[in-house]
């Protein structure tokens, strides 16, 4: 993150700097709240590469089907399907039973860094769904970390260092983080800690409530 890439024009001696996706710094995370049904999420692959995404969920009349755009595949698709299965199984507990039964959900996951990293984004999708169902936007400049099993058990992030750095470089001001990662938050760079407020959660429902500002 302290590395610059540049070239010099021989004729003039002018040095021009070139940005690369891994550096971020392009304010991809808006400071204003997104529309209901949208959420930023990030994850880190096994090789340390970070994926940064915007999830968009729209609702139409239907029979409870999940319809994903063609670009949603691999680990991302599987994590979305797990989270949706959890919502269907616990729709009464989540007070979303009627809405799930009479609606179809259209999901798109936009790769903001365009680096095609496959990560698990279950909790990010869950919060976007709850935002869509309640027609209420998530908190502004928020990035959601973490995944979940089909039974709602949390899967901590492999590392907080890289995704939080990329999130900060791109404009994030707060991050939802699984409580299992609380100890590893101590490994995060002090500059990131200063600029990104951590919000810890212990289950998907609490994550959504905190993201919506309900608690």
Order of alpha helices (4+ residues) and beta strands (2+ residues): beta-beta-beta-beta-beta-alpha-alpha-beta-alpha-beta-beta-beta-alpha-beta-alpha-beta-alpha
